[in-house]
Amino acid sequence: MTGDQSDALRPRRVAVLGGTGTIGRATVRALVSRGHDVVCFVRRRADIDDPSGPPACSRLPPGATARVVDVTDPSSLAEAGFRGEPFDVLVSCLASRTGLPDDAWAIDYRAHVSALHAGKAAGVTHVILLSAICVQKPVLAFQHAKRAFEGVLAASGLDYTIVRPTAFFKSLSGQIDRLKRGKSFLIFGDGTLTACKPISDDDLGTYIAECLDDPDRRNRVLPIGGPGEAVTPKAQGEQLFALLGREARFTHVPVALLDVIIVTLAMLGRLVPTLAAKAELARIGRYYATESMLVLDPLTGQYDARATPSTGSETLFDYYARVIRGEAVAERGDHAVF
């Protein structure tokens, strides 16, 4: 491989994709704090109507440089991003915003392939990819797209590190406001169908930044979770009610209801394309309602919490307490699930 381990601790020039998201910002902070020269390729803001408006540069941590790039355009990546300049490392925290097929293949696969080629031409010798643990059992379009790029990266001839985190705090915080309004906590089945080892943005950002300097993380696929035991949706609800000082109340949603919704939307989607997209979103919801975000044992087909590595210091329940005290804000974005 191309990595020079003798240079592992020197500051490097790092190109970052997806640096304005919550995990991206945490990763950029960790990279800058370690003395690396960080250049972020940012998309223009998605929440404004005018595509010529300002990019999301204001969300970047201090110390990082921003360059506005169309990640779906290979020439933009090369000319506006890398600009013919040398780079050592490419870090990607970029992901499709919706997970829908067109979006997934455009961003999770093609944009990453283009960035890989442009990075290689710029002298990049190490690529660190933020993937997802759910690609262990690919069913959905975005999972297949991520797996496809993982394969391209592993065969690229460059050193690579593929990080597959478990659930994020922001994705498990969608019901806090609901409970504050006196409503029940929604769970699928009995609330113990799935479990995960959630990881905070800062703990994950630190882990990703450390991959630059750890030779044992080269050319590997690394599942990673946060500290503590695996938690179920029921345990999440119980802890939230306890933090709010209220008696726990749950509304049980049968998984079969999701199946009915998916079939109905898929049938109607043959006539109305927007309903086909909603059917795919329902499939995504069903996946997370029935599959644990833990390491999958390929021999038994079972998820294994003990085999899921942990890192960091902040637990999901620590985070819940900070949100309820007003010390943190849950930035849920496009990937929020219960």
LINWO-V871260 format. One record per run of one state. SS is the DSSP state (a for helix, b for strand, c for the rest). FROM is the first residue (numbers start at 1). TO is the last residue. If there is no record, write none. Layout:
ss=SS from=FROM to=TO
ss=SS from=FROM to=TO
This chain:
ss=c from=1 to=4
ss=a from=5 to=7
ss=c from=8 to=12
ss=b from=13 to=17
ss=c from=18 to=21
ss=a from=22 to=33
ss=c from=34 to=36
ss=b from=37 to=42
ss=c from=43 to=43
ss=b from=44 to=44
ss=c from=45 to=54
ss=b from=55 to=55
ss=a from=56 to=59
ss=c from=60 to=64
ss=b from=65 to=68
ss=c from=69 to=73
ss=a from=74 to=82
ss=c from=83 to=88
ss=b from=89 to=92
ss=c from=93 to=100
ss=a from=101 to=121
ss=c from=122 to=125
ss=b from=126 to=130
ss=c from=131 to=132
ss=a from=133 to=137
ss=c from=138 to=140
ss=a from=141 to=154
ss=c from=155 to=158
ss=b from=159 to=165
ss=c from=166 to=167
ss=b from=168 to=168
ss=a from=169 to=172
ss=c from=173 to=175
ss=a from=176 to=180
ss=c from=181 to=184
ss=b from=185 to=188
ss=c from=189 to=195
ss=b from=196 to=196
ss=c from=197 to=198
ss=b from=199 to=199
ss=c from=200 to=200
ss=a from=201 to=210
ss=c from=211 to=214
ss=a from=215 to=217
ss=c from=218 to=219
ss=b from=220 to=225
ss=c from=226 to=230
ss=b from=231 to=231
ss=c from=232 to=232
ss=a from=233 to=244
ss=c from=245 to=249
ss=b from=250 to=253
ss=c from=254 to=254
ss=a from=255 to=269
ss=c from=270 to=272
ss=a from=273 to=290
ss=c from=291 to=292
ss=b from=293 to=293
ss=c from=294 to=294
ss=b from=295 to=296
ss=c from=297 to=302
ss=b from=303 to=304
ss=c from=305 to=309
ss=b from=310 to=310
ss=c from=311 to=315
ss=a from=316 to=324
ss=c from=325 to=338
